[in-house]
Amino acid sequence: MKSYRDLDIYKEAYQLAIQIHYMSLNLPSYELYEQGSQIRRSSKSIKDNIVEGYGRRRYKNDLIKFLVYAQASYDETTSQLDMISDIHFKEKPLTNLKTAYDQLGRKINKFIQYVESSWK
């Protein structure tokens, strides 16, 4: 692994943050700087914490700490996504995004477990 860009969880988090960004721009104008801004920040925070943890990978505990931060940002993002879907997308729920985030959350959790048990 030469770079954080080689991590599947980074690649997925990056692509999902882009999808969230564009989805949030379709929110009503009164939500662009409220919930829209919040979900954009939390979704981008997932990838950013993965990157920062990778940058500190020589210190196992730091890597784990930032992966846990990424997991927490994932939790925040999915909470925001549920709310946005229920309020603004009742006719066409954001099921695909929710499913993709659920998969990402599981992968982050598995990577944390891998680092805890096997990282040198």
N, CA, C and O atoms as a MOPAC input file, in Angstrom:
PM7 MOZYME 1SCF
protein

 N      0.85400 1    -1.17600 1     0.00000 1
 C      0.00000 1     0.00000 1     0.00000 1
 C      0.89800 1     1.23700 1     0.00000 1
 O      1.62200 1     1.49600 1     0.96100 1
 N      0.83700 1     1.98600 1    -1.08800 1
 C      1.70200 1     3.15200 1    -1.22700 1
 C      1.06800 1     4.42800 1    -0.69100 1
 O      1.76400 1     5.37200 1    -0.31800 1
 N     -0.25600 1     4.44400 1    -0.65600 1
 C     -0.94900 1     5.68200 1    -0.32000 1
 C     -2.32000 1     5.37600 1     0.27100 1
 O     -2.85500 1     4.28200 1     0.09600 1
 N     -2.87200 1     6.34700 1     0.96600 1
 C     -4.24200 1     6.21100 1     1.45300 1
 C     -5.21200 1     6.01500 1     0.29200 1
 O     -6.29100 1     5.44700 1     0.46100 1
 N     -4.81500 1     6.49400 1    -0.89300 1
 C     -5.67000 1     6.34800 1    -2.08200 1
 C     -5.84200 1     4.88900 1    -2.47800 1
 O     -6.74400 1     4.56000 1    -3.24700 1
 N     -4.98600 1     4.01100 1    -1.96100 1
 C     -5.09500 1     2.58300 1    -2.24500 1
 C     -6.11200 1     1.88300 1    -1.35000 1
 O     -6.48700 1     0.74100 1    -1.61700 1
 N     -6.55400 1     2.54400 1    -0.30900 1
 C     -7.51600 1     1.93800 1     0.62300 1
 C     -8.92400 1     1.97200 1     0.02900 1
 O     -9.40900 1     3.02100 1    -0.39400 1
 N     -9.56300 1     0.81300 1     0.00700 1
 C    -10.93600 1     0.74300 1    -0.50200 1
 C    -11.87700 1     1.64000 1     0.29900 1
 O    -12.76900 1     2.26800 1    -0.27000 1
 N    -11.68200 1     1.70200 1     1.61200 1
 C    -12.58800 1     2.53500 1     2.41700 1
 C    -12.43000 1     4.01100 1     2.07100 1
 O    -13.39800 1     4.77000 1     2.12700 1
 N    -11.21200 1     4.42000 1     1.71300 1
 C    -11.01700 1     5.80300 1     1.28500 1
 C    -11.71800 1     6.05200 1    -0.04300 1
 O    -12.44300 1     7.03500 1    -0.19700 1
 N    -11.49700 1     5.15800 1    -0.99500 1
 C    -12.10400 1     5.32200 1    -2.31700 1
 C    -13.62600 1     5.42400 1    -2.21100 1
 O    -14.24600 1     6.28600 1    -2.83400 1
 N    -14.21700 1     4.53500 1    -1.41700 1
 C    -15.67500 1     4.54700 1    -1.25900 1
 C    -16.15000 1     5.80400 1    -0.54000 1
 O    -17.14000 1     6.41600 1    -0.94000 1
 N    -15.44800 1     6.18500 1     0.51600 1
 C    -15.83300 1     7.38800 1     1.26400 1
 C    -15.74200 1     8.62400 1     0.37400 1
 O    -16.59200 1     9.51100 1     0.45300 1
 N    -14.73200 1     8.68500 1    -0.45800 1
 C    -14.54200 1     9.81500 1    -1.36900 1
 C    -15.70300 1     9.89300 1    -2.36100 1
 O    -16.30400 1    10.95200 1    -2.54000 1
 N    -16.01300 1     8.77100 1    -3.00100 1
 C    -17.09200 1     8.75700 1    -3.99300 1
 C    -18.44900 1     9.07400 1    -3.35000 1
 O    -19.26300 1     9.78700 1    -3.93600 1
 N    -18.68200 1     8.55400 1    -2.17300 1
 C    -19.94600 1     8.82900 1    -1.48900 1
 C    -20.03700 1    10.29800 1    -1.06500 1
 O    -21.11800 1    10.88700 1    -1.10400 1
 N    -18.92100 1    10.88600 1    -0.66300 1
 C    -18.93700 1    12.30800 1    -0.30000 1
 C    -19.30700 1    13.16100 1    -1.51600 1
 O    -20.01600 1    14.15900 1    -1.38300 1
 N    -18.83200 1    12.77300 1    -2.68500 1
 C    -19.20000 1    13.49400 1    -3.90500 1
 C    -20.70500 1    13.34900 1    -4.15700 1
 O    -21.37700 1    14.32700 1    -4.48400 1
 N    -21.22900 1    12.13300 1    -4.00600 1
 C    -22.66500 1    11.92100 1    -4.20800 1
 C    -23.49200 1    12.73200 1    -3.21400 1
 O    -24.51000 1    13.32300 1    -3.57800 1
 N    -23.05100 1    12.75600 1    -1.96800 1
 C    -23.75200 1    13.53800 1    -0.94700 1
 C    -23.70800 1    15.02300 1    -1.30900 1
 O    -24.70800 1    15.72800 1    -1.17300 1
 N    -22.57900 1    15.48100 1    -1.75600 1
 C    -22.43500 1    16.88600 1    -2.12400 1
 C    -23.49300 1    17.27300 1    -3.16000 1
 O    -24.22700 1    18.24500 1    -2.98000 1
 N    -23.55800 1    16.50900 1    -4.23300 1
 C    -24.50900 1    16.84100 1    -5.29600 1
 C    -25.95600 1    16.65100 1    -4.85400 1
 O    -26.81900 1    17.44800 1    -5.21900 1
 N    -26.23300 1    15.61100 1    -4.07500 1
 C    -27.58600 1    15.40700 1    -3.56100 1
 C    -28.00500 1    16.59600 1    -2.71100 1
 O    -29.13400 1    17.07300 1    -2.82000 1
 N    -27.10600 1    17.07400 1    -1.87000 1
 C    -27.45000 1    18.15300 1    -0.94400 1
 C    -27.75200 1    19.46100 1    -1.66800 1
 O    -28.47600 1    20.30900 1    -1.14500 1
 N    -27.20500 1    19.62600 1    -2.85800 1
 C    -27.47200 1    20.83800 1    -3.62600 1
 C    -28.89800 1    20.85700 1    -4.18900 1
 O    -29.36500 1    21.88600 1    -4.67600 1
 N    -29.58000 1    19.71800 1    -4.11700 1
 C    -30.97300 1    19.62800 1    -4.54600 1
 C    -31.96100 1    19.87100 1    -3.41200 1
 O    -33.17500 1    19.82100 1    -3.61200 1
 N    -31.43700 1    20.13000 1    -2.23400 1
 C    -32.31800 1    20.42800 1    -1.10000 1
 C    -32.92900 1    21.81700 1    -1.27900 1
 O    -32.38900 1    22.64600 1    -2.01200 1
 N    -34.04200 1    22.06700 1    -0.61700 1
 C    -34.61100 1    23.42400 1    -0.67500 1
 C    -33.59200 1    24.45100 1    -0.18800 1
 O    -32.72200 1    24.13600 1     0.62300 1
 N    -33.70400 1    25.65900 1    -0.67900 1
 C    -32.71100 1    26.69600 1    -0.36700 1
 C    -32.54100 1    26.91000 1     1.14100 1
 O    -31.43700 1    27.18200 1     1.61200 1
 N    -33.63200 1    26.78700 1     1.88900 1
 C    -33.51700 1    27.00000 1     3.34000 1
 C    -32.72700 1    25.89300 1     4.03200 1
 O    -32.32900 1    26.05500 1     5.18600 1
 N    -32.49200 1    24.77200 1     3.34900 1
 C    -31.71500 1    23.67200 1     3.94200 1
 C    -30.26100 1    23.63900 1     3.45800 1
 O    -29.44400 1    22.90500 1     4.01500 1
 N    -29.93200 1    24.42100 1     2.43400 1
 C    -28.57900 1    24.36100 1     1.89300 1
 C    -27.51800 1    24.66600 1     2.94400 1
 O    -26.44700 1    24.05900 1     2.93900 1
 N    -27.80800 1    25.59900 1     3.84300 1
 C    -26.81400 1    25.98800 1     4.84400 1
 C    -27.12800 1    25.41600 1     6.22100 1
 O    -26.43800 1    25.71400 1     7.19500 1
 N    -28.14200 1    24.61800 1     6.29400 1
 C    -28.47600 1    23.94300 1     7.55200 1
 C    -28.06800 1    22.48100 1     7.40900 1
 O    -26.90100 1    22.12700 1     7.57600 1
 N    -29.04700 1    21.64300 1     7.09900 1
 C    -28.76400 1    20.22200 1     6.99600 1
 C    -27.87000 1    19.88900 1     5.81100 1
 O    -27.07200 1    18.95400 1     5.88200 1
 N    -27.99400 1    20.64200 1     4.72700 1
 C    -27.13100 1    20.39900 1     3.56700 1
 C    -25.66600 1    20.57500 1     3.91300 1
 O    -24.83600 1    19.73100 1     3.57800 1
 N    -25.35200 1    21.65800 1     4.57600 1
 C    -23.97700 1    21.91300 1     4.98100 1
 C    -23.48900 1    20.85100 1     5.96800 1
 O    -22.35500 1    20.38000 1     5.87700 1
 N    -24.33800 1    20.48800 1     6.89100 1
 C    -23.95800 1    19.50700 1     7.91400 1
 C    -23.61200 1    18.15700 1     7.29500 1
 O    -22.59600 1    17.55300 1     7.63800 1
 N    -24.45900 1    17.68600 1     6.38000 1
 C    -24.18100 1    16.37400 1     5.78600 1
 C    -22.97800 1    16.43000 1     4.84600 1
 O    -22.23900 1    15.45300 1     4.72800 1
 N    -22.77900 1    17.55900 1     4.18200 1
 C    -21.57400 1    17.68500 1     3.34900 1
 C    -20.32200 1    17.59800 1     4.21400 1
 O    -19.36700 1    16.90600 1     3.86100 1
 N    -20.32400 1    18.29300 1     5.33600 1
 C    -19.14300 1    18.28600 1     6.22000 1
 C    -18.90500 1    16.90700 1     6.83300 1
 O    -17.76900 1    16.43600 1     6.87500 1
 N    -19.96900 1    16.25900 1     7.30900 1
 C    -19.77600 1    14.95500 1     7.95600 1
 C    -19.34400 1    13.89200 1     6.94600 1
 O    -18.51800 1    13.03800 1     7.26800 1
 N    -19.89200 1    13.93500 1     5.72700 1
 C    -19.50000 1    12.92700 1     4.73600 1
 C    -18.04600 1    13.11800 1     4.30800 1
 O    -17.33000 1    12.14000 1     4.09500 1
 N    -17.61000 1    14.36000 1     4.18200 1
 C    -16.21800 1    14.62500 1     3.81500 1
 C    -15.26700 1    14.30800 1     4.97400 1
 O    -14.10200 1    13.97400 1     4.75800 1
 N    -15.76900 1    14.41500 1     6.18300 1
 C    -14.96200 1    14.10900 1     7.36100 1
 C    -14.57700 1    12.62500 1     7.41900 1
 O    -13.52100 1    12.27800 1     7.94800 1
 N    -15.42200 1    11.76200 1     6.88400 1
 C    -15.10000 1    10.33000 1     6.88100 1
 C    -13.79200 1    10.11300 1     6.12300 1
 O    -12.85400 1     9.52100 1     6.65600 1
 N    -13.73100 1    10.58600 1     4.89500 1
 C    -12.52500 1    10.38900 1     4.08100 1
 C    -11.32600 1    11.12000 1     4.68400 1
 O    -10.20400 1    10.61500 1     4.64800 1
 N    -11.56600 1    12.30300 1     5.23600 1
 C    -10.46000 1    13.07900 1     5.81000 1
 C     -9.85100 1    12.39200 1     7.02800 1
 O     -8.63500 1    12.42900 1     7.21600 1
 N    -10.67900 1    11.77100 1     7.84800 1
 C    -10.14900 1    11.05200 1     9.00900 1
 C     -9.41300 1     9.78400 1     8.60300 1
 O     -8.43800 1     9.39900 1     9.24800 1
 N     -9.86800 1     9.13800 1     7.54600 1
 C     -9.13500 1     7.97900 1     7.02400 1
 C     -7.74800 1     8.42900 1     6.55900 1
 O     -6.74900 1     7.76700 1     6.84100 1
 N     -7.69400 1     9.54700 1     5.85200 1
 C     -6.42300 1    10.08400 1     5.35900 1
 C     -5.50300 1    10.44600 1     6.52200 1
 O     -4.32600 1    10.08700 1     6.51700 1
 N     -6.02900 1    11.14700 1     7.50800 1
 C     -5.18300 1    11.55700 1     8.63600 1
 C     -4.68400 1    10.34700 1     9.41400 1
 O     -3.52300 1    10.30400 1     9.82300 1
 N     -5.55600 1     9.36600 1     9.61800 1
 C     -5.12100 1     8.14300 1    10.29500 1
 C     -4.03200 1     7.42500 1     9.52200 1
 O     -3.05500 1     6.94800 1    10.09900 1
 N     -4.20800 1     7.35400 1     8.21300 1
 C     -3.19000 1     6.70300 1     7.37900 1
 C     -1.86100 1     7.44800 1     7.48700 1
 O     -0.79600 1     6.83000 1     7.50800 1
 N     -1.92700 1     8.74900 1     7.55300 1
 C     -0.70900 1     9.53400 1     7.69700 1
 C      0.01600 1     9.26700 1     9.00600 1
 O      1.21700 1     9.51300 1     9.11500 1
 N     -0.69600 1     8.77300 1     9.98300 1
 C     -0.09900 1     8.45700 1    11.28600 1
 C      0.01800 1     6.94400 1    11.49300 1
 O      0.14300 1     6.48400 1    12.62800 1
 N     -0.02200 1     6.18500 1    10.42500 1
 C     -0.10800 1     4.73100 1    10.49200 1
 C      1.05000 1     4.06800 1    11.21900 1
 O      0.91700 1     2.94400 1    11.70200 1
 N      2.18300 1     4.75100 1    11.30000 1
 C      3.30000 1     4.13000 1    12.02300 1
 C      2.99600 1     4.04000 1    13.51500 1
 O      3.63800 1     3.27800 1    14.23700 1
 N      2.01800 1     4.81500 1    13.97400 1
 C      1.57300 1     4.76300 1    15.36500 1
 C      0.19400 1     4.11900 1    15.38100 1
 O     -0.81300 1     4.78600 1    15.14400 1
 N      0.15500 1     2.85700 1    15.65400 1
 C     -1.07700 1     2.06600 1    15.57400 1
 C     -2.23900 1     2.72300 1    16.30300 1
 O     -3.34600 1     2.78100 1    15.76800 1
 N     -2.01200 1     3.21300 1    17.49700 1
 C     -3.09600 1     3.81100 1    18.27600 1
 C     -3.65400 1     5.07400 1    17.62000 1
 O     -4.85200 1     5.34200 1    17.70900 1
 N     -2.79000 1     5.84900 1    16.96300 1
 C     -3.26900 1     7.02600 1    16.23500 1
 C     -4.10500 1     6.61600 1    15.03600 1
 O     -5.14600 1     7.21300 1    14.76500 1
 N     -3.65100 1     5.60100 1    14.32300 1
 C     -4.42700 1     5.10800 1    13.18300 1
 C     -5.81100 1     4.66300 1    13.64700 1
 O     -6.81700 1     5.01400 1    13.03100 1
 N     -5.85900 1     3.90500 1    14.71400 1
 C     -7.15100 1     3.44000 1    15.23900 1
 C     -8.01200 1     4.62700 1    15.65800 1
 O     -9.20600 1     4.66700 1    15.36000 1
 N     -7.41200 1     5.58400 1    16.34300 1
 C     -8.16800 1     6.75100 1    16.80400 1
 C     -8.84900 1     7.46400 1    15.63600 1
 O    -10.02900 1     7.80500 1    15.72400 1
 N     -8.12300 1     7.69100 1    14.55500 1
 C     -8.71000 1     8.40400 1    13.41900 1
 C     -9.70600 1     7.54200 1    12.65000 1
 O    -10.65100 1     8.06500 1    12.06000 1
 N     -9.50300 1     6.23600 1    12.65100 1
 C    -10.51500 1     5.36000 1    12.04800 1
 C    -11.80200 1     5.37800 1    12.87100 1
 O    -12.89800 1     5.29900 1    12.31600 1
 N    -11.67000 1     5.48100 1    14.17000 1
 C    -12.86200 1     5.60900 1    15.03100 1
 C    -13.54700 1     6.94100 1    14.76700 1
 O    -14.77600 1     7.01300 1    14.75200 1
 N    -12.76600 1     7.99700 1    14.55900 1
 C    -13.35800 1     9.28800 1    14.17800 1
 C    -14.10000 1     9.16300 1    12.84900 1
 O    -15.18400 1     9.72400 1    12.68600 1
 N    -13.51800 1     8.42800 1    11.90200 1
 C    -14.18800 1     8.20300 1    10.61500 1
 C    -15.49900 1     7.46100 1    10.83100 1
 O    -16.50900 1     7.77500 1    10.20100 1
 N    -15.48100 1     6.48100 1    11.71800 1
 C    -16.70800 1     5.72800 1    12.03500 1
 C    -17.75000 1     6.65100 1    12.66000 1
 O    -18.93700 1     6.54100 1    12.35100 1
 N    -17.32600 1     7.54700 1    13.52500 1
 C    -18.26000 1     8.49300 1    14.14700 1
 C    -18.84100 1     9.44500 1    13.10200 1
 O    -20.02700 1     9.76900 1    13.15100 1
 N    -18.01800 1     9.89000 1    12.16600 1
 C    -18.52500 1    10.75100 1    11.09200 1
 C    -19.47400 1     9.97800 1    10.18500 1
 O    -20.43900 1    10.53900 1     9.66500 1
 N    -19.20200 1     8.70900 1     9.99800 1
 C    -20.12800 1     7.84800 1     9.26400 1
 C    -21.48400 1     7.82400 1     9.98100 1
 O    -22.52800 1     7.98400 1     9.35000 1
 N    -21.45800 1     7.62400 1    11.28700 1
 C    -22.70800 1     7.60300 1    12.06100 1
 C    -23.47300 1     8.91100 1    11.91200 1
 O    -24.68900 1     8.90800 1    11.72000 1
 N    -22.76300 1    10.02000 1    11.99900 1
 C    -23.40900 1    11.32200 1    11.84000 1
 C    -24.00500 1    11.47000 1    10.44000 1
 O    -25.12500 1    11.95600 1    10.27900 1
 N    -23.25600 1    11.05200 1     9.44800 1
 C    -23.72900 1    11.15700 1     8.06800 1
 C    -24.98600 1    10.33200 1     7.85000 1
 O    -25.93500 1    10.80200 1     7.22200 1
 N    -25.00300 1     9.10900 1     8.36100 1
 C    -26.18500 1     8.26700 1     8.15300 1
 C    -27.39300 1     8.80900 1     8.90300 1
 O    -28.52400 1     8.68200 1     8.43600 1
 N    -27.16300 1     9.40300 1    10.04200 1
 C    -28.26500 1    10.03000 1    10.77900 1
 C    -28.83800 1    11.19900 1     9.98100 1
 O    -30.05500 1    11.33500 1     9.85100 1
 N    -27.95900 1    12.03500 1     9.45100 1
 C    -28.39700 1    13.16100 1     8.61700 1
 C    -29.09100 1    12.66000 1     7.35100 1
 O    -30.10100 1    13.22200 1     6.92800 1
 N    -28.55500 1    11.61600 1     6.75900 1
 C    -29.11700 1    11.05400 1     5.53600 1
 C    -30.52800 1    10.51900 1     5.77600 1
 O    -31.42200 1    10.71900 1     4.95300 1
 N    -30.72200 1     9.84300 1     6.89500 1
 C    -32.06700 1     9.36200 1     7.24700 1
 C    -33.04400 1    10.52300 1     7.36000 1
 O    -34.15400 1    10.46400 1     6.83100 1
 N    -32.63100 1    11.56900 1     8.04300 1
 C    -33.50600 1    12.72600 1     8.25300 1
 C    -33.83200 1    13.41300 1     6.92500 1
 O    -34.98900 1    13.73300 1     6.65100 1
 N    -32.82000 1    13.63300 1     6.11900 1
 C    -33.03400 1    14.28700 1     4.82200 1
 C    -33.94100 1    13.44100 1     3.93500 1
 O    -34.84200 1    13.96300 1     3.27800 1
 N    -33.70000 1    12.14800 1     3.91900 1
 C    -34.52200 1    11.25700 1     3.09900 1
 C    -35.97700 1    11.28800 1     3.55300 1
 O    -36.88500 1    11.36500 1     2.72500 1
 N    -36.19900 1    11.22900 1     4.85000 1
 C    -37.56300 1    11.20600 1     5.38300 1
 C    -38.29000 1    12.53400 1     5.18800 1
 O    -39.50600 1    12.54700 1     4.99700 1
 N    -37.57400 1    13.63400 1     5.23300 1
 C    -38.21900 1    14.95200 1     5.11000 1
 C    -38.33900 1    15.39200 1     3.65900 1
 O    -39.40200 1    15.85100 1     3.23900 1
 N    -37.27300 1    15.26200 1     2.89400 1
 C    -37.23100 1    15.89000 1     1.57400 1
 C    -37.33800 1    14.92600 1     0.39000 1
 O    -37.50200 1    15.36900 1    -0.74700 1
 N    -37.24900 1    13.64000 1     0.63600 1
 C    -37.28700 1    12.67500 1    -0.46200 1
 C    -38.28800 1    11.56500 1    -0.16800 1
 O    -38.02100 1    10.39600 1    -0.44400 1
 N    -39.43700 1    11.92700 1     0.39100 1
 C    -40.45300 1    10.93300 1     0.75000 1
 C    -40.89300 1    10.12300 1    -0.46500 1
 O    -41.07500 1     8.90900 1    -0.37400 1
 N    -41.06200 1    10.79300 1    -1.59700 1
 C    -41.54200 1    10.12500 1    -2.80800 1
 C    -40.47800 1     9.19100 1    -3.39700 1
 O    -40.79700 1     8.15200 1    -3.97500 1
 N    -39.23300 1     9.57400 1    -3.24000 1
 C    -38.13000 1     8.77500 1    -3.78400 1
 C    -37.01000 1     8.73900 1    -2.74500 1
 O    -36.03900 1     9.48800 1    -2.85100 1
 N    -37.14500 1     7.86100 1    -1.73400 1
 C    -36.14400 1     7.80300 1    -0.65200 1
 C    -34.72500 1     7.55100 1    -1.18100 1
 O    -34.53400 1     6.99400 1    -2.26200 1
 N    -33.77500 1     7.96400 1    -0.41200 1
 C    -32.35900 1     7.86100 1    -0.79700 1
 C    -31.79800 1     6.48200 1    -0.44400 1
 O    -30.74400 1     6.36300 1     0.18200 1
 N    -32.51400 1     5.46300 1    -0.85400 1
 C    -32.18500 1     4.08500 1    -0.49000 1
 C    -30.79800 1     3.66900 1    -0.95800 1
 O    -30.06400 1     3.02600 1    -0.20700 1
 N    -30.42500 1     4.02300 1    -2.18300 1
 C    -29.11400 1     3.60800 1    -2.70100 1
 C    -27.97000 1     4.21800 1    -1.90000 1
 O    -26.98600 1     3.54300 1    -1.59900 1
 N    -28.10200 1     5.49400 1    -1.55900 1
 C    -27.07400 1     6.13000 1    -0.72700 1
 C    -27.01900 1     5.49700 1     0.65900 1
 O    -25.93700 1     5.25200 1     1.19200 1
 N    -28.17400 1     5.23600 1     1.23400 1
 C    -28.20300 1     4.62100 1     2.56900 1
 C    -27.54200 1     3.24600 1     2.54900 1
 O    -26.76800 1     2.91000 1     3.44500 1
 N    -27.84900 1     2.45800 1     1.52900 1
 C    -27.25200 1     1.12500 1     1.41100 1
 C    -25.74400 1     1.21900 1     1.23000 1
 O    -24.99600 1     0.46500 1     1.85100 1
 N    -25.29700 1     2.13500 1     0.39000 1
 C    -23.85600 1     2.30700 1     0.15900 1
 C    -23.14400 1     2.72800 1     1.44300 1
 O    -22.04700 1     2.25100 1     1.73300 1
 N    -23.76800 1     3.62300 1     2.21100 1
 C    -23.16100 1     4.03300 1     3.47700 1
 C    -23.14300 1     2.90400 1     4.49400 1
 O    -22.18800 1     2.77800 1     5.26000 1
 N    -24.18200 1     2.08600 1     4.51200 1
 C    -24.17600 1     0.92800 1     5.42200 1
 C    -23.01000 1    -0.00100 1     5.10200 1
 O    -22.34700 1    -0.50800 1     6.00700 1
 N    -22.76300 1    -0.22200 1     3.81700 1
 C    -21.63500 1    -1.06500 1     3.41100 1
 C    -20.30900 1    -0.43400 1     3.81500 1
 O    -19.41100 1    -1.12200 1     4.30000 1
 N    -20.18700 1     0.87800 1     3.61300 1
 C    -18.96100 1     1.56900 1     4.00700 1
 C    -18.74400 1     1.46000 1     5.51200 1
 O    -17.62700 1     1.20000 1     5.95800 1
 N    -19.78900 1     1.65500 1     6.28900 1
 C    -19.66700 1     1.55800 1     7.74900 1
 C    -19.16100 1     0.19300 1     8.19400 1
 O    -18.32900 1     0.09200 1     9.09500 1
 N    -19.66900 1    -0.85200 1     7.55900 1
 C    -19.19500 1    -2.20000 1     7.89500 1
 C    -17.72100 1    -2.37300 1     7.53200 1
 O    -16.96200 1    -2.99900 1     8.27200 1
 N    -17.32000 1    -1.81500 1     6.38800 1
 C    -15.92000 1    -1.93600 1     5.96400 1
 C    -14.98100 1    -1.15900 1     6.88500 1
 O    -13.88500 1    -1.62600 1     7.19700 1
 N    -15.40700 1     0.01700 1     7.31300 1
 C    -14.58000 1     0.77300 1     8.25400 1
 C    -14.41700 1    -0.01800 1     9.54200 1
 O    -13.31600 1    -0.12000 1    10.08200 1
 N    -15.51300 1    -0.57400 1    10.03100 1
 C    -15.46500 1    -1.36500 1    11.25900 1
 C    -14.53400 1    -2.56600 1    11.10000 1
 O    -13.75100 1    -2.86300 1    12.00300 1
 N    -14.61000 1    -3.25200 1     9.97400 1
 C    -13.72500 1    -4.40100 1     9.73900 1
 C    -12.26500 1    -3.96300 1     9.64900 1
 O    -11.37000 1    -4.67300 1    10.10800 1
 N    -12.03000 1    -2.80300 1     9.06100 1
 C    -10.65700 1    -2.31600 1     8.97300 1
 C    -10.12800 1    -1.96900 1    10.36100 1
 O     -8.96700 1    -2.23800 1    10.66800 1
 N    -10.96300 1    -1.38000 1    11.18900 1
 C    -10.55500 1    -1.10600 1    12.57400 1
 C    -10.17800 1    -2.41300 1    13.26800 1
 O     -9.14300 1    -2.49100 1    13.93100 1
 N    -11.00800 1    -3.42700 1    13.11900 1
 C    -10.72300 1    -4.73000 1    13.73500 1
 C     -9.40800 1    -5.31200 1    13.20800 1
 O     -8.61800 1    -5.86900 1    13.97000 1
 N     -9.18400 1    -5.17900 1    11.89700 1
 C     -7.94300 1    -5.66700 1    11.30800 1
 C     -6.73600 1    -4.93800 1    11.90800 1
 O     -5.75000 1    -5.56900 1    12.29000 1
 N     -6.82000 1    -3.62800 1    11.98700 1
 C     -5.70800 1    -2.85000 1    12.53300 1
 C     -5.46000 1    -3.24800 1    13.99000 1
 O     -4.31200 1    -3.42700 1    14.39600 1
 N     -6.52100 1    -3.38400 1    14.77200 1
 C     -6.37500 1    -3.74900 1    16.18400 1
 C     -5.69300 1    -5.10400 1    16.35700 1
 O     -4.89300 1    -5.28700 1    17.27500 1
 N     -6.00700 1    -6.04700 1    15.48000 1
 C     -5.48900 1    -7.40200 1    15.68000 1
 C     -4.22200 1    -7.71200 1    14.88700 1
 O     -3.43000 1    -8.55500 1    15.30800 1
 N     -4.01300 1    -7.05100 1    13.74900 1
 C     -2.93900 1    -7.48400 1    12.85800 1
 C     -1.94700 1    -6.41100 1    12.43000 1
 O     -0.94900 1    -6.73100 1    11.78400 1
 N     -2.18600 1    -5.17300 1    12.76500 1
 C     -1.29800 1    -4.08300 1    12.32300 1
 C      0.00800 1    -4.13600 1    13.09100 1
 O      0.00900 1    -4.36400 1    14.30100 1
 N      1.10300 1    -3.93200 1    12.41100 1
 C      2.42000 1    -3.98000 1    13.07300 1
 C      2.93900 1    -2.61000 1    13.34500 1
 O      4.03100 1    -2.46200 1    13.89400 1

